[in-house]
Amino acid sequence: MANTAQAKKRARQAEKHRAQNASQRSELRTEIKKTVKALATGDAAAAKSAYTAAVPVIDAMARKGHIHKNKAARHKSRLNTRLKAMAAG
């Protein structure tokens, strides 16, 4: 356990940051799952709205450093590809 006041404060801050980061990662995964589920149902309008809601969340997580920018681009690209394929087919 931390012995100094500074170390105790850093431990408190680290716990708060860990909880916030976990919450934001969970939000990211939830938005991606919602989009995948909407794509699986075959409802183009629901899939488009789910994708539109997921993109800002994915971008924010990349901007904050929770995920790499290339991973964010990969998620968006794969979801958009499936969305376009569903709309065309």
MOQUIUR-V150163 format. One line per field, one symbol per residue. ss: DSSP state (H for helix, E for strand, C for the rest). phi: phi as a letter, one per 20 degrees, with the letter a starting at -180 (. if undefined). burial: 1 if it has 24 or more other C-alpha atoms within 12 Angstrom, else 0. Layout:
# MOQUIUR-V150163
ss=???
phi=???
burial=???
This chain:
# MOQUIUR-V150163
ss=CCCCHHHHHHHHHHHHHHHHHHHHHHHHHHHHHHHHHHHHHCCHHHHHHHHHHHHHHHHHHHHCCCCCHHHHHHHHHHHHHHHHHHHHC
phi=.fddfffffffffffffffffffffffffffffffffffffnefffffffffffgffffffffenfcfffffffffffffffffffffe
burial=00000000000000000000000000010011011101100001001101101110111011000100000100110011011000000
